[in-house]
Amino acid sequence: MKNTSTRGRTFTGIVTSGKMRRTVTVAWTRRYYLPKYERYEKRRTKVKAHNPDVIDARVGDTVTVMETRPLSKTKHFTIIKKHEAVASVDAVTKEDVQEAVKEASAEEEPQAEEPAKKRRKPTKRKTTKKKAAKKKAKKKATRTTKK
């Protein structure tokens, strides 16, 4: 691609996907204010960016992207600088996490477990003969009125 003029906003993010030809997905986190709770929450912004052959950014690289004219339907940014690679969260495997959990549990001293408390069975409600007779009479009355 020939020289493309850059203009507008500049962001720094991490390359999360590079499966497209000369295009990468760059993501960065931002803080969004929630007025109702008077607090901030983390949100993530993902954009498609042109990956020139000169830069050739890979997944996990930290890059600086700058806005440019629309290059395709979804591509409005281009990479202008590539920083050192940073290990992404996706690089951690399940095995690494399981090993860390095992090591942490092995370091803790085993504690004696308390015996489980016995739960009482709920008692059944006993209806009196008068209440039972009233229920029967009520059912009988509703049957006769429906016919």
Secondary structure, 3 states (H helix, E strand, C coil): CCCCCEEEEEEEEEEEEEEECCEEEEEEEEEEEECCCCEEEEEEEEEEEECCCCCCCCCCEEEEEEEECCCCCCEEEEEEEEEEECCCHHHCCHHHHHHHHHHHHHHCCCCCCCCCCCCCCCCCCCCCHHHHHHHHHHHHHHHHHHC
